[in-house]
Amino acid sequence: MSKPFDRFMEIISKAKQELPDTWNNMALATVNDLQQPSVRYVLLKLYDESGLTFFSNYTSRKAEELATNSSAAVVFYWPTLGMQLRIEGTVCKTTEDISNNYYAQRDRTSKIGAWVSKQSSMIPESSSLSAEIEEGKAKFAQETDIPRPNYWGGYKLTPSVYEFWHQGDARLHSRERYTLKADYWHQESLYP
């Protein structure tokens, strides 16, 4: 395993233990074709040394931006742990198998939500999300297994930079950055 991934695993393990409900909240930053940034929280669902995986609607704003520019960054911030982790890299869609396997684990209402939600689109005044969910439940009432919509699936961020931040006294924080070079991770300490 690479040294930054080892550190990532140590920190994620601690966050999971201390913050079981929010350990996997990560802010995902993307840019559109006009180089205007946007950021939103997504949930880290799968991870290994090759990258971090989250799931979303392929017609969302983030999907449109990632289709235009695959470079992205995520940040985890755990204030009660005094830690932040920032990761930069490139994002691509996961395989259909990965998307299908994760989707199969979701509860029934979440699966219906994937079918109903037109993520990032405006909800018409004459409609409501809860009414659309009820319509979706009726539509799939006879289905034992709700299939994954082809416009929903996974994205994987392949890291090229890890930056670890640990809170210090008097704002003398510790920062370490690892940057992927041709075949190794270059490590350096940064001023706070």
Secondary structure as UniProt FT lines:
FT   HELIX           3..18
FT   TURN            20..24
FT   STRAND          25..31
FT   TURN            33..34
FT   STRAND          37..43
FT   STRAND          46..48
FT   TURN            49..50
FT   STRAND          51..57
FT   TURN            58..59
FT   HELIX           61..68
FT   STRAND          71..78
FT   HELIX           79..81
FT   STRAND          83..93
FT   HELIX           96..105
FT   HELIX           108..116
FT   TURN            119..120
FT   TURN            125..126
FT   HELIX           129..139
FT   TURN            140..142
FT   TURN            150..151
FT   STRAND          152..166
FT   HELIX           169..171
FT   STRAND          174..180
FT   STRAND          185..190
//
